[in-house]
């Protein structure tokens, strides 16, 4: 059941990140991957600043979006703005 939750959060976070970052996205599967990796990055950042907690679905999605935006920004920075394969 947790794997399904990770996929749903990843899909939502990846989709919203694609819209926020003004890109065409990476496709449905890669948006899920970006969202899941973003959730991990966002969770690490929130723990590092002392704001870790279980705030429910909205909190989880927002943290995943934060991490996915940071991940997408770094990928675009490293790739020089061109579409990179993650």
C-alpha positions in Angstrom: 0.0 0.0 0.0 2.9 2.4 0.7 4.4 1.8 -2.7 1.1 2.9 -4.3 1.1 6.0 -2.1 4.7 6.8 -3.2 3.6 6.5 -6.8 0.6 8.7 -6.4 2.6 11.4 -4.5 5.3 11.1 -7.1 2.9 11.6 -9.9 1.2 14.6 -8.4 4.5 16.2 -7.3 6.2 15.5 -10.7 3.2 16.9 -12.6 3.0 20.1 -10.5 6.7 20.6 -10.7 6.6 20.3 -14.5 4.0 23.1 -14.5 5.8 25.3 -12.0 9.2 25.0 -13.7 7.7 26.0 -17.1 8.9 23.0 -18.9 7.4 20.3 -20.9 8.1 17.7 -18.3 9.9 14.4 -18.7 6.9 12.2 -19.5 4.6 10.5 -17.1 7.1 7.8 -15.9 9.9 10.3 -15.4 7.6 12.8 -13.7 6.8 10.0 -11.2 10.5 9.3 -10.7 11.2 13.0 -10.3 8.4 13.3 -7.8 9.5 10.3 -5.7 13.2 11.5 -5.7 11.9 15.0 -4.9 9.9 13.6 -1.9 13.2 12.0 -0.6 15.1 15.2 -1.1 12.3 17.3 0.4 12.1 15.0 3.4 15.8 15.3 4.0 15.7 19.1 3.8 12.7 19.3 6.2 14.4 17.0 8.7 17.6 19.1 8.4 15.8 22.3 9.3 13.9 20.6 12.1 10.4 20.6 10.4 10.0 16.9 10.0 6.6 15.6 10.8 3.7 13.7 9.6 1.3 16.4 8.4 -0.8 14.2 6.2 -1.3 14.1 2.5 -1.1 17.8 1.7 2.1 18.2 3.7 3.6 15.2 2.0 2.8 16.5 -1.5 4.1 19.9 -0.7 7.4 18.5 0.6 7.7 16.3 -2.5 7.0 19.3 -4.8 9.7 21.3 -2.9 12.2 18.6 -3.4 11.2 18.0 -7.0 11.6 21.7 -7.8 15.0 21.7 -6.3 16.0 18.5 -8.2 14.7 19.9 -11.5 16.5 23.2 -10.9 19.8 21.4 -10.3 19.4 19.1 -13.3 18.7 22.1 -15.5 21.6 24.0 -14.0 24.0 21.1 -14.7 22.6 20.4 -18.1 22.8 24.0 -19.2 19.0 24.4 -19.6 18.7 21.7 -22.3 16.4 18.8 -21.7 18.3 16.2 -19.7 17.7 12.5 -19.3 17.4 11.6 -15.6 
